[in-house]
Every structure is written in structure tokens, then in C-alpha cells.
Amino acid sequence: MTTQPTLEVLNSLCKRRGFVFQTSNIYGGLANSYDYGPLGVELLRNIKASWWKTFIEKRPDMVGLDSQILLHPETWVASGHTTSFNDPLVEDAVTGKRYRADHLIEAWQQKHDRPDHELAENMSVEEMGKYITENKVLSPDGNAVAAPRVFNLLFETAIGAVTGEKSKVYLRGETAQGIFTNFKNILDSSRVRLPFGVGQIGKSFRNEVTTGQFVFRTLEFEQAEIEYFFDPEKTDWKELLSAWKEDLWSFVTNQLGISEENLRWRQHSDSERSFYSEDTYDLDYNFSFGWKELWGLAYRTDYDLKQHTKHSGHEHTVTDIESGKTFVPHVIEPAVGVNRMFLMVLTDHFWEDTERKRTVLKLPFSLAPYKVAVFPLVRNKPELVEKARKLYVDLCEKFPTTWDDRSNIGKRYLYQDEIGTPFCITVDYDSLEDDTVTIRDRDTAEQIRIPQAKISEYIAAAASRMIR
């Protein structure tokens, strides 16, 4: 298995090249919060577009939704988030810093080469406290920690401008509940029939205490989530779950170009799995800081729709046209963190080309922020600049294209390699004579000369092999 770049290396690249910045860095930053820069926002947008096209646009059994961040507070009572959406929290006895108890235990196990001794995620809060005491697990600062206690992850806020007349609401902790509360609206207003799914991409918020994992775990993040509804008497949930596993694996390996050796499916244990789930799998990726969840896939039965029926008084049933049977559909949920996909893509496609002494992001063509970079050989020759500008404007109509006339040509190539641009086109003196240009391949660094009229055709053909 290849060695992955560390978070420090990726963080440096992202800041240096405008993928990711620390939020409010001029004020010292905000923990677990990041902004996506000019290149990062394009890569993030391409990842989301690929997910949407694959799972929504290209499937006749899927529709989309964009629900609000602020939902009626009873939504979170019905879903159980106000009482069970918790993490085990411990506090450093000296500094007062807070940490996830399970993460401290995992770090201790790795340090002492006991990663399989006992999975912290399977322990109760009481068992974590006992483990920490018996094994003298310390904080990252080397201090003792207090006994773990329950910490709710929902962000509270309020609606209303007048003090004393405000109503408590929550920033949503997941996008799924907006789908469940709109189930009947979608069923009644569209022509969908079971089995069908509803997908959406949107922001969620969790009051995380864990720090130091870059964009993997943040206070504000994006989810790409699907709720797939079906009749359990007509559709075998095990076969459906297996089909979704294949679809998710195919998307990650084929659309995002991720190496299979860095992926695995992990089934939740009985103690780890949510009480309403019959079966749950995580699609894990091997980051530099260990195997971590990328995508969750759960069979949630009919729990959510029944809970919202109970708390709202509105039925969430479907009537089978053939049999006349009325029932509450069951649900399979594939949910992925878009920001985690972003970090995985950067990690898996990061390449140090030691032979040519360069850093390369070998992004698939579809994900690269820019597909083509156009250079005039020199910037002080008006005729070269004019011709290169015309080519740049033309290519912008066909591909996301960038312009670069800074420094020397070698430094421009290195810069474009580092941000993942698949092709660089240089307009030089010969271009003025014969209308040809030099086109350079990012991955091989090979350069060939082609007629300007053949550029689009060449790129379209060469891009098909740029998966890895």
C-alpha cells in the first residue's frame, strides 16, 4: 500500500495554491473551520457535480431536493437528535481542553501498538471511563482527563429579534431529516413510485470537539445524502444494500479515480450500530492518520417515517396500487461527507515525481479545477500575447481554462502540475508562422506539437485516460 501524504503536507499545498484557507485567519482562525479558495471551490463543485450526475440525473428512480438548514425544532425531537446525537467528551484536568474520549483511546492504542485491543467506538461512556482510568490514558498535553460525559452535537440558535420572545431552533445536524419531512410532498407532487430515492447536497453542522484533522472533521460541512424508499415485502433489503455497495464503490473508483487498495468496507458491530438500523456499513479510506469513514450505508427500516408520523400527526404511508395494502416504506441511506471526498481526492492523487523533482495532483480530467492552461512563451511580445489570448478565449467556451504569463515557462509548468491542470498549451514564435502550438501532458510531462485546430480533439481523446 502506498504511503499517503500527511495532513501537514496537504494543508501546506492547499494554502499555498488556494485550495483551502483557515477561516478568519486574520483573527487567529476558528477551530475546525475552513474556507475553500479559488481552486478548492472548483474541485469541490466538480466532485458534487459528479455525484449529482451519477446518482440523481442518470437514474430514473431518483429525484432531488434542497431543504432548509433551519427546520422546525420538533423535527430533531422526532429524529432523536436532541437526546441521542451525542459524543463522549473528556476534559484535560490542567488546560481545560476538550477531547473525544474514543479518539483519545484510539490514539493511546496506536501509540502502544494495540489497535485491535478493543474498539473504542464499541464502548459505552462508562466503559470508556473505566478504560481511561485503568490504562492511564492522558490528553495530548500529557495530563490526566476527567471522566467522560455526554456532549450533544446539535448547534442551538434562536429565531426572533426581541430578547425573551425568541424561539429555539437548531442548525441541522444532517440533511436526511429534510428528506423525511418532505416525503409526502414529493410523493404527491411527482410521479415517483416505489422503489425510489431522494437525494440532496447541503450544509450540516455539528458541534465537534475534535481538532487537528484538517477538513476531515469540521463544524460546518456538506453532505451528499440519499434516502431510498422501498416496500420490504417486494424488495429484499439485503440485495438492495448489496447493490448500493457496488454503486458506491464504482463511483469512488471510476468517477473519482481512487485506488482500490486504499478502500475497504467495514460492517458495524451490534454495539456500534444505531438502534434503529438493521445493518450498517462504512466505506473507509486509508488516510495518513488511519482508516476513516468516508461513506455510511445504513438500512434504517421504517424508523424515521414512523417517528415523524408520531410527532407530527401526519401519515407517511404508501398505498400499493395492485394489492391495496397501505404501509410505511423502509429506507436505505447512503450518506457521504463531500469535504471528506475532497480530502480523499487530494490524498489519493497527490504524487511526488522524484525523477523530475515536481509535485503533481494527478486529478481525473473531470475533477481538475482547470482542464487547460494557456501560455504565451514570453509576455513582452504583443503578437504572441494577442494570439495566445485569442486561443484562451476560444478554449474557455469548451473547457475551464486558465491564463498564465508569470515568470518563466518552467515555473509555469510546475505550478500547473501542482494544481492538477491536465494540459498546458504554449504559443511561441513558430505558432505565428504555422498556427501550431506545443501541448504538454501533466502526468508524463511529454510535449508534442499539434495544429491549433486540433487542440479540442486531442484533449478530448487524451482526457479519457486521465482517471489515475
C-alpha positions as semicolon CSV with decimal commas, in nm:
position;residue;x (nm);y (nm);z (nm)
1;M;0,000;0,000;0,000
2;T;0,138;0,342;-0,096
3;T;0,231;0,594;0,172
4;Q;-0,020;0,876;0,186
5;P;0,080;1,242;0,216
6;T;0,040;1,376;0,568
7;L;-0,221;1,633;0,661
8;E;0,062;1,883;0,711
9;V;0,179;1,833;0,351
10;L;-0,175;1,865;0,212
11;N;-0,252;2,163;0,433
12;S;0,059;2,339;0,304
13;L;-0,031;2,267;-0,060
14;C;-0,390;2,381;-0,010
15;K;-0,288;2,711;0,148
16;R;-0,004;2,776;-0,097
17;R;-0,213;2,710;-0,406
18;G;-0,552;2,840;-0,297
19;F;-0,749;2,523;-0,233
20;V;-0,827;2,574;0,136
21;F;-0,770;2,856;0,386
22;Q;-0,817;2,869;0,761
23;T;-1,142;3,052;0,837
24;S;-1,089;3,405;0,976
25;N;-0,714;3,356;0,980
26;I;-0,652;3,731;1,020
27;Y;-0,815;3,699;1,363
28;G;-0,628;3,384;1,459
29;G;-0,865;3,141;1,289
30;L;-1,163;2,941;1,415
31;A;-1,118;2,581;1,525
32;N;-1,245;2,311;1,286
33;S;-1,343;2,572;1,026
34;Y;-1,206;2,626;0,674
35;D;-1,282;2,829;0,363
36;Y;-1,243;2,690;0,011
37;G;-1,030;2,913;-0,210
38;P;-1,040;2,974;-0,589
39;L;-0,915;2,625;-0,674
40;G;-1,079;2,444;-0,384
41;V;-1,426;2,569;-0,470
42;E;-1,386;2,442;-0,828
43;L;-1,266;2,098;-0,718
44;L;-1,546;2,077;-0,462
45;R;-1,801;2,181;-0,725
46;N;-1,673;1,917;-0,968
47;I;-1,698;1,643;-0,704
48;K;-2,056;1,742;-0,622
49;A;-2,148;1,762;-0,991
50;S;-2,011;1,413;-1,049
51;W;-2,212;1,277;-0,753
52;W;-2,531;1,452;-0,868
53;K;-2,497;1,333;-1,227
54;T;-2,425;0,974;-1,122
55;F;-2,687;0,930;-0,853
56;I;-2,962;1,176;-0,948
57;E;-2,955;1,274;-1,316
58;K;-2,866;0,934;-1,464
59;R;-3,110;0,729;-1,254
60;P;-3,482;0,717;-1,339
61;D;-3,562;0,611;-0,982
62;M;-3,408;0,923;-0,823
63;V;-3,521;1,283;-0,767
64;G;-3,352;1,577;-0,598
65;L;-3,433;1,809;-0,310
66;D;-3,290;2,119;-0,144
67;S;-3,431;2,151;0,207
68;Q;-3,367;2,429;0,458
69;I;-3,088;2,439;0,715
70;L;-3,333;2,559;0,982
71;L;-3,613;2,306;1,032
72;H;-3,895;2,307;1,284
73;P;-3,733;2,213;1,618
74;E;-3,975;1,924;1,668
75;T;-3,803;1,761;1,370
76;W;-3,498;1,693;1,586
77;V;-3,707;1,569;1,877
78;A;-3,878;1,319;1,646
79;S;-3,549;1,204;1,493
80;G;-3,390;1,156;1,836
81;H;-3,113;1,408;1,781
82;T;-3,198;1,616;2,089
83;T;-3,142;1,315;2,316
84;S;-2,911;1,072;2,137
85;F;-2,696;1,279;1,899
86;N;-2,402;1,271;2,135
87;D;-2,027;1,225;2,161
88;P;-1,829;1,117;2,469
89;L;-1,637;1,421;2,593
90;V;-1,339;1,439;2,830
91;E;-1,163;1,747;2,965
92;D;-0,793;1,799;3,033
93;A;-0,763;1,848;3,410
94;V;-0,493;2,114;3,366
95;T;-0,564;2,304;3,043
96;G;-0,940;2,256;3,027
97;K;-0,919;2,150;2,661
98;R;-1,188;1,908;2,550
99;Y;-1,140;1,589;2,350
100;R;-1,341;1,297;2,220
101;A;-1,291;1,012;2,466
102;D;-1,298;0,745;2,196
103;H;-1,035;0,933;1,992
104;L;-0,802;0,958;2,292
105;I;-0,835;0,584;2,349
106;E;-0,769;0,510;1,980
107;A;-0,458;0,731;1,986
108;W;-0,335;0,555;2,300
109;Q;-0,390;0,212;2,142
110;Q;-0,198;0,311;1,829
111;K;0,087;0,454;2,035
112;H;0,113;0,131;2,234
113;D;0,066;-0,088;1,924
114;R;-0,269;-0,218;2,043
115;P;-0,507;-0,101;1,770
116;D;-0,723;-0,413;1,793
117;H;-0,721;-0,442;2,171
118;E;-1,077;-0,313;2,199
119;L;-1,254;-0,077;1,964
120;A;-1,338;0,244;2,149
121;E;-1,635;0,305;1,921
122;N;-1,795;-0,011;2,064
123;M;-1,763;0,104;2,426
124;S;-2,028;0,275;2,633
125;V;-1,939;0,605;2,803
126;E;-1,892;0,418;3,131
127;E;-1,665;0,161;2,967
128;M;-1,455;0,439;2,813
129;G;-1,413;0,598;3,155
130;K;-1,302;0,269;3,306
131;Y;-1,059;0,206;3,019
132;I;-0,907;0,554;3,051
133;T;-0,858;0,507;3,426
134;E;-0,716;0,154;3,411
135;N;-0,474;0,234;3,127
136;K;-0,386;0,585;3,246
137;V;-0,481;0,740;2,910
138;L;-0,366;1,102;2,902
139;S;-0,453;1,409;2,698
140;P;-0,226;1,516;2,407
141;D;-0,062;1,758;2,655
142;G;0,027;1,467;2,884
143;N;-0,228;1,549;3,155
144;A;-0,495;1,342;3,325
145;V;-0,852;1,380;3,197
146;A;-1,183;1,389;3,378
147;A;-1,441;1,112;3,342
148;P;-1,621;1,113;3,005
149;R;-1,958;1,281;2,982
150;V;-2,221;1,310;2,712
151;F;-2,189;1,605;2,472
152;N;-2,473;1,687;2,230
153;L;-2,357;1,781;1,881
154;L;-2,653;1,995;1,775
155;F;-2,597;2,368;1,740
156;E;-2,867;2,570;1,910
157;T;-2,977;2,913;1,783
158;A;-3,291;3,123;1,801
159;I;-3,546;3,288;1,574
160;G;-3,667;3,635;1,668
161;A;-3,521;3,979;1,721
162;V;-3,663;4,062;2,065
163;T;-3,499;3,922;2,376
164;G;-3,740;3,699;2,564
165;E;-3,952;3,635;2,255
166;K;-3,705;3,418;2,068
167;S;-3,783;3,060;1,967
168;K;-3,515;2,795;1,998
169;V;-3,418;2,619;1,676
170;Y;-3,125;2,406;1,565
171;L;-2,881;2,416;1,279
172;R;-2,943;2,083;1,115
173;G;-2,709;1,802;1,217
174;E;-2,780;1,607;0,897
175;T;-2,961;1,662;0,569
176;A;-3,167;1,342;0,595
177;Q;-3,449;1,484;0,805
178;G;-3,542;1,740;0,540
179;I;-3,600;1,448;0,305
180;F;-3,816;1,258;0,554
181;T;-4,033;1,559;0,637
182;N;-4,088;1,621;0,264
183;F;-4,166;1,256;0,184
184;K;-4,540;1,308;0,129
185;N;-4,483;1,633;-0,063
186;I;-4,256;1,454;-0,306
187;L;-4,484;1,152;-0,333
188;D;-4,793;1,366;-0,400
189;S;-4,636;1,618;-0,638
190;S;-4,429;1,392;-0,863
191;R;-4,477;1,066;-1,048
192;V;-4,231;0,864;-0,843
193;R;-4,325;0,512;-0,742
194;L;-4,157;0,271;-0,504
195;P;-3,876;0,193;-0,502
196;F;-3,739;0,544;-0,542
197;G;-3,482;0,768;-0,382
198;V;-3,446;1,133;-0,290
199;G;-3,103;1,291;-0,288
200;Q;-2,969;1,626;-0,181
201;I;-2,642;1,806;-0,120
202;G;-2,635;2,060;0,159
203;K;-2,467;2,204;0,465
204;S;-2,488;2,037;0,804
205;F;-2,346;2,146;1,138
206;R;-2,202;1,952;1,431
207;N;-2,054;2,097;1,747
208;E;-1,735;1,895;1,718
209;V;-1,464;1,898;1,985
210;T;-1,204;1,705;1,784
211;T;-0,934;1,918;1,624
212;G;-0,632;1,861;1,404
213;Q;-0,783;1,661;1,116
214;F;-0,795;1,945;0,861
215;V;-1,120;1,934;0,656
216;F;-1,199;1,576;0,755
217;R;-1,394;1,682;1,064
218;T;-1,534;2,035;1,076
219;L;-1,811;2,232;1,246
220;E;-1,975;2,311;0,912
221;F;-1,965;2,058;0,630
222;E;-2,151;1,939;0,324
223;Q;-2,331;1,610;0,293
224;A;-2,445;1,428;-0,018
225;E;-2,724;1,212;0,115
226;I;-2,983;0,976;-0,030
227;E;-3,289;0,820;0,127
228;Y;-3,402;0,526;-0,084
229;F;-3,760;0,417;-0,009
230;F;-3,894;0,069;-0,084
231;D;-4,157;-0,192;0,003
232;P;-3,983;-0,456;0,220
233;E;-4,229;-0,723;0,105
234;K;-4,139;-0,669;-0,261
235;T;-3,772;-0,573;-0,236
236;D;-3,513;-0,775;-0,044
237;W;-3,324;-0,520;0,168
238;K;-3,009;-0,732;0,170
239;E;-2,997;-0,741;-0,210
240;L;-3,068;-0,367;-0,224
241;L;-2,794;-0,294;0,028
242;S;-2,552;-0,505;-0,172
243;A;-2,643;-0,319;-0,493
244;W;-2,580;0,016;-0,324
245;K;-2,243;-0,108;-0,201
246;E;-2,146;-0,187;-0,559
247;D;-2,270;0,151;-0,684
248;L;-2,079;0,348;-0,421
249;W;-1,758;0,152;-0,477
250;S;-1,790;0,202;-0,853
251;F;-1,839;0,577;-0,813
252;V;-1,536;0,620;-0,588
253;T;-1,304;0,410;-0,803
254;N;-1,430;0,500;-1,151
255;Q;-1,556;0,858;-1,120
256;L;-1,314;0,982;-0,854
257;G;-1,027;0,758;-0,965
258;I;-0,943;0,631;-0,615
259;S;-0,713;0,329;-0,573
260;E;-0,897;0,020;-0,453
261;E;-0,606;-0,067;-0,224
262;N;-0,694;0,239;-0,015
263;L;-1,060;0,141;0,027
264;R;-1,247;-0,112;0,237
265;W;-1,597;-0,194;0,358
266;R;-1,640;-0,226;0,733
267;Q;-1,959;-0,361;0,887
268;H;-2,076;-0,205;1,213
269;S;-2,087;-0,427;1,518
270;D;-2,413;-0,471;1,711
271;S;-2,299;-0,230;1,983
272;E;-2,179;0,033;1,735
273;R;-2,480;0,027;1,503
274;S;-2,764;0,272;1,566
275;F;-3,057;0,110;1,744
276;Y;-3,295;0,171;1,452
277;S;-3,062;0,017;1,192
278;E;-3,078;-0,346;1,084
279;D;-2,737;-0,327;0,918
280;T;-2,476;-0,057;0,856
281;Y;-2,153;-0,045;0,658
282;D;-1,886;0,221;0,632
283;L;-1,682;0,267;0,317
284;D;-1,346;0,358;0,471
285;Y;-1,047;0,529;0,315
286;N;-0,689;0,487;0,434
287;F;-0,580;0,841;0,515
288;S;-0,235;0,917;0,656
289;F;-0,399;0,923;1,000
290;G;-0,560;0,582;0,959
291;W;-0,869;0,416;0,815
292;K;-1,160;0,659;0,847
293;E;-1,522;0,662;0,738
294;L;-1,594;0,818;0,402
295;W;-1,941;0,691;0,322
296;G;-2,205;0,546;0,553
297;L;-2,460;0,297;0,420
298;A;-2,744;0,204;0,654
299;Y;-3,071;0,013;0,641
300;R;-3,284;0,239;0,865
301;T;-3,606;0,029;0,833
302;D;-3,921;0,245;0,875
303;Y;-3,800;0,419;1,191
304;D;-3,775;0,778;1,061
305;L;-4,108;0,797;0,881
306;K;-4,288;0,639;1,178
307;Q;-4,125;0,885;1,416
308;H;-4,237;1,182;1,209
309;T;-4,589;1,037;1,188
310;K;-4,596;1,003;1,566
311;H;-4,471;1,356;1,636
312;S;-4,649;1,545;1,355
313;G;-4,977;1,358;1,334
314;H;-4,937;1,331;0,956
315;E;-4,932;0,987;0,798
316;H;-4,629;0,883;0,592
317;T;-4,778;0,582;0,421
318;V;-4,797;0,449;0,067
319;T;-5,083;0,250;-0,081
320;D;-4,988;-0,031;-0,317
321;I;-5,194;0,005;-0,636
322;E;-5,208;-0,370;-0,703
323;S;-5,288;-0,507;-0,357
324;G;-5,444;-0,203;-0,191
325;K;-5,207;-0,251;0,102
326;T;-5,116;0,063;0,296
327;F;-4,778;0,065;0,466
328;V;-4,483;0,277;0,577
329;P;-4,189;0,237;0,337
330;H;-3,849;0,124;0,457
331;V;-3,532;0,317;0,383
332;I;-3,171;0,256;0,286
333;E;-2,946;0,556;0,334
334;P;-2,612;0,617;0,157
335;A;-2,462;0,933;0,310
336;V;-2,121;1,083;0,235
337;G;-1,933;1,389;0,353
338;V;-1,840;1,596;0,046
339;N;-1,547;1,752;0,233
340;R;-1,416;1,406;0,312
341;M;-1,437;1,314;-0,055
342;F;-1,243;1,633;-0,127
343;L;-0,967;1,535;0,117
344;M;-0,960;1,179;-0,017
345;V;-0,924;1,303;-0,376
346;L;-0,634;1,528;-0,282
347;T;-0,470;1,249;-0,083
348;D;-0,505;0,975;-0,342
349;H;-0,396;1,186;-0,639
350;F;-0,102;1,358;-0,470
351;W;0,222;1,247;-0,635
352;E;0,583;1,341;-0,573
353;D;0,763;1,292;-0,905
354;T;1,115;1,245;-0,769
355;E;1,261;1,191;-1,115
356;R;1,156;1,535;-1,236
357;K;1,153;1,695;-0,889
358;R;0,796;1,814;-0,904
359;T;0,469;1,778;-0,713
360;V;0,170;1,667;-0,916
361;L;-0,201;1,638;-0,846
362;K;-0,297;1,362;-1,088
363;L;-0,664;1,450;-1,078
364;P;-0,910;1,287;-1,317
365;F;-0,984;1,522;-1,604
366;S;-1,345;1,568;-1,490
367;L;-1,237;1,684;-1,142
368;A;-0,948;1,915;-1,228
369;P;-1,030;2,281;-1,148
370;Y;-0,883;2,384;-1,484
371;K;-0,858;2,146;-1,777
372;V;-0,619;2,360;-1,981
373;A;-0,366;2,637;-1,916
374;V;-0,265;2,872;-2,199
375;F;0,073;3,048;-2,202
376;P;0,239;3,297;-2,435
377;L;0,605;3,196;-2,448
378;V;0,703;3,547;-2,335
379;R;0,485;3,832;-2,212
380;N;0,669;4,121;-2,380
381;K;0,585;4,026;-2,740
382;P;0,241;4,173;-2,822
383;E;0,185;3,945;-3,121
384;L;0,242;3,632;-2,908
385;V;0,019;3,759;-2,629
386;E;-0,258;3,851;-2,872
387;K;-0,256;3,510;-3,039
388;A;-0,246;3,329;-2,705
389;R;-0,532;3,543;-2,573
390;K;-0,748;3,455;-2,873
391;L;-0,679;3,087;-2,814
392;Y;-0,758;3,126;-2,442
393;V;-1,094;3,290;-2,518
394;D;-1,180;3,015;-2,766
395;L;-1,092;2,732;-2,526
396;C;-1,290;2,894;-2,243
397;E;-1,602;2,816;-2,444
398;K;-1,514;2,445;-2,438
399;F;-1,321;2,376;-2,117
400;P;-1,248;2,551;-1,786
401;T;-0,926;2,726;-1,893
402;T;-0,673;2,941;-1,711
403;W;-0,424;3,201;-1,834
404;D;-0,066;3,227;-1,706
405;D;0,211;3,459;-1,825
406;R;0,406;3,492;-1,499
407;S;0,775;3,402;-1,457
408;N;0,947;3,158;-1,693
409;I;0,782;2,871;-1,875
410;G;0,935;2,605;-1,649
411;K;0,788;2,759;-1,334
412;R;0,450;2,787;-1,502
413;Y;0,456;2,415;-1,577
414;L;0,542;2,329;-1,217
415;Y;0,263;2,550;-1,086
416;Q;0,003;2,390;-1,314
417;D;0,127;2,040;-1,221
418;E;0,076;2,121;-0,855
419;I;-0,283;2,239;-0,901
420;G;-0,371;1,943;-1,124
421;T;-0,416;2,108;-1,466
422;P;-0,405;1,820;-1,720
423;F;-0,275;2,015;-2,023
424;C;-0,059;2,323;-2,082
425;I;-0,055;2,493;-2,421
426;T;0,227;2,729;-2,519
427;V;0,202;2,976;-2,804
428;D;0,551;3,054;-2,935
429;Y;0,719;3,213;-3,234
430;D;0,653;2,912;-3,459
431;S;0,282;2,949;-3,376
432;L;0,286;3,281;-3,560
433;E;0,419;3,111;-3,872
434;D;0,239;2,777;-3,896
435;D;-0,053;2,801;-3,649
436;T;0,076;2,513;-3,436
437;V;0,122;2,506;-3,058
438;T;0,308;2,298;-2,802
439;I;0,082;2,094;-2,573
440;R;0,223;1,934;-2,259
441;D;0,076;1,637;-2,071
442;R;0,068;1,682;-1,691
443;D;0,123;1,319;-1,596
444;T;0,404;1,234;-1,837
445;A;0,547;1,586;-1,886
446;E;0,576;1,497;-2,255
447;Q;0,532;1,773;-2,511
448;I;0,413;1,745;-2,869
449;R;0,338;1,996;-3,140
450;I;-0,009;1,997;-3,295
451;P;-0,214;2,228;-3,519
452;Q;-0,419;2,476;-3,320
453;A;-0,733;2,350;-3,492
454;K;-0,673;2,002;-3,347
455;I;-0,647;2,106;-2,980
456;S;-1,001;2,021;-2,873
457;E;-0,991;1,686;-3,050
458;Y;-0,656;1,599;-2,891
459;I;-0,770;1,694;-2,540
460;A;-1,095;1,501;-2,568
461;A;-0,906;1,186;-2,672
462;A;-0,628;1,221;-2,414
463;A;-0,864;1,308;-2,126
464;S;-1,029;0,966;-2,138
465;R;-0,722;0,802;-1,988
466;M;-0,684;1,055;-1,706
467;I;-0,861;0,860;-1,434
468;R;-0,545;0,794;-1,237
